[in-house]
Amino acid sequence: MTRHVPALVVGGGISGLVCAYTLRKFGIDAQLVESSPRPGGVINSVTRDGFLLELGPQSFSSTAALRQHCLDLGISNELLQAPPRAPRYVLVDGELRPVPLSPPAFSPQLLDRLVGPFVSGIYAGDPERLSVRSSFPQLYEAEKVGGSIARGMLRVAKPNKGPRERPILQSFREGNETLVRALANKLGPALLTSTCVAGVFRQNDGSFQIRLENRDGSESVFTNSLILATPTDVTGRLLSHLDSSFESLLGSIDYAAVAVVSLGYFTKDIAHSLNGFGFLVARSAGLRVLGSVWNSSLFPGRAPEGHALLTSFVGGTTDPAAAKLNPEELASLVHREISPLLSIRSEPVFSNVTIWPGALPQYNLGHSDRLAAVAKLCSRFPGLWLTGNYLRGPAIGSCVEQALAVADEVRNHLTA
Ligand SMILES: Cc1cc2nc3c(=O)[nH]c(=O)nc-3n(C[C@H](O)[C@H](O)[C@H](O)COP(=O)(O)OP(=O)(O)OC[C@H]3O[C@@H](n4cnc5c(N)ncnc54)[C@H](O)[C@@H]3O)c2cc1C
């Protein structure tokens, strides 16, 4: 890497990859530094024993920006779409009940039973602590319209337009990592892996000195435009040399630990049709499993012929102890809890467990105030930007949108 770069992006998850790629498309010679040998962050697809596993996100909602990226990267023909009307289930009173597709079928009681599972499904979070305004801006609007989330959603849903399609869920033939690989290929030598950013210092002229460490030692690079796309603990630590408040403010954003447990079975040993997306669990059900995705029902090529692949999530902020169990305990816990629900008659023939200690940021009460304070602090350091899943939504599509917005700001800054 040259010693002075026009823009340096730190963190090669989807946020950093999209930001660096977009800057380069704008003609800015941006470089991206990633600490691990593999880019992608929590997006990680691997094939084992004929099963195609997603160790992190299982799929993503199609958005205009993602579609455009796939076109640009030449991977649109690799996209797979989950059956748009595949039912989703919620476990209520010991039964898997389909979540209604059409608005009139919602009832306030069903909504109450959906909110908890929904929160676990997206944030692995605690409904008592999450900020509705930051976590679910549409629900927040609905509450303002209707006086409560339930009434608001019913009112928002009312304009009798008939059944609505759910957002389109997608993946790629070879898994979500296709997107990461394509971005990394386009970046080529502008992406430096196995290199950790160990320190950020402000120079007298306002530029940044970045200390990089890798197997061969350490070196410094300098930039006028620094974009940190790292989790909050790393970001806070790196910026603590600029102002110690970064560390305390960013450190106050909690993350939920989640274990992702994929189990493979012979299809003949599962009596349930597995026709659907999977299920979420109401807290009152008393299970430790937060929800399950029926991978092999959604996308082809996820399991060998005659097998099914089911991926369940355990942990979250309401059950932090679960993610501390060992992989064997987690696999047997999940098998024990999902078997009666799906009438599974045999032991799994395959299992894989991934534990993410900092899986998902929690948009807890006060989140927007914390972010406003972080933004105010950043504004004291022109040329510094933050992006990542703790800002405007953890979904892949939201990370992409946030990264694009930051790339635009960087371009405007550099051309001003
Ligand atoms: C289990 C799980 C399930 C999920 N399910 C879904 C889903 O179904 N649909 C969906 O849309 N989203 C889902 N998400 C959310 C989504 O995948 C993430 O929010 C998103 O991928 C985060 O991307 P990111 O780039 O912001 O962060 P990360 O992926 O965390 O990337 C940060 C990167 O920074 C690097 N880094 C850290 N420190 C340094 C350093 N000092 N120097 C250099 N590099 C550093 C890390 O190695 C990492 O690569 C899920 C997430 C998890 C964990």
The ligand as a Gaussian input file, in Angstrom:
#p B3LYP/6-31G(d) Opt

LIG

0 1
 C      -26.214000     -14.649000      12.814000
 C      -26.601000     -13.487000      11.958000
 C      -27.756000     -13.555000      11.187000
 C      -28.112000     -12.492000      10.382000
 N      -29.217000     -12.604000       9.574000
 C      -29.460000     -11.661000       8.651000
 C      -30.443000     -11.863000       7.640000
 O      -31.087000     -12.912000       7.595000
 N      -30.644000     -10.881000       6.712000
 C      -29.917000      -9.715000       6.739000
 O      -30.125000      -8.847000       5.881000
 N      -28.964000      -9.496000       7.683000
 C      -28.722000     -10.436000       8.629000
 N      -27.742000     -10.254000       9.554000
 C      -27.129000      -8.918000       9.674000
 C      -26.062000      -8.615000       8.633000
 O      -25.493000      -9.796000       8.130000
 C      -24.968000      -7.754000       9.261000
 O      -25.539000      -6.676000       9.974000
 C      -24.011000      -7.177000       8.209000
 O      -23.541000      -8.201000       7.360000
 C      -22.873000      -6.458000       8.936000
 O      -21.940000      -5.956000       8.003000
 P      -20.848000      -4.901000       8.446000
 O      -19.915000      -4.750000       7.319000
 O      -21.510000      -3.664000       8.959000
 O      -20.113000      -5.553000       9.717000
 P      -19.220000      -6.866000       9.825000
 O      -19.715000      -7.923000       8.943000
 O      -19.125000      -7.146000      11.293000
 O      -17.794000      -6.400000       9.283000
 C      -16.841000      -5.695000      10.050000
 C      -15.461000      -6.068000       9.540000
 O      -14.474000      -5.298000      10.229000
 C      -13.323000      -6.119000      10.380000
 N      -12.478000      -5.536000      11.426000
 C      -12.706000      -5.497000      12.750000
 N      -11.691000      -4.894000      13.385000
 C      -10.789000      -4.519000      12.442000
 C       -9.545000      -3.831000      12.487000
 N       -9.016000      -3.385000      13.642000
 N       -8.880000      -3.626000      11.331000
 C       -9.394000      -4.045000      10.142000
 N      -10.576000      -4.699000      10.047000
 C      -11.287000      -4.917000      11.192000
 C      -13.927000      -7.461000      10.746000
 O      -12.993000      -8.516000      10.582000
 C      -15.105000      -7.533000       9.798000
 O      -14.761000      -8.149000       8.576000
 C      -27.341000     -11.306000      10.377000
 C      -26.173000     -11.235000      11.156000
 C      -25.807000     -12.310000      11.933000
 C      -24.529000     -12.252000      12.731000

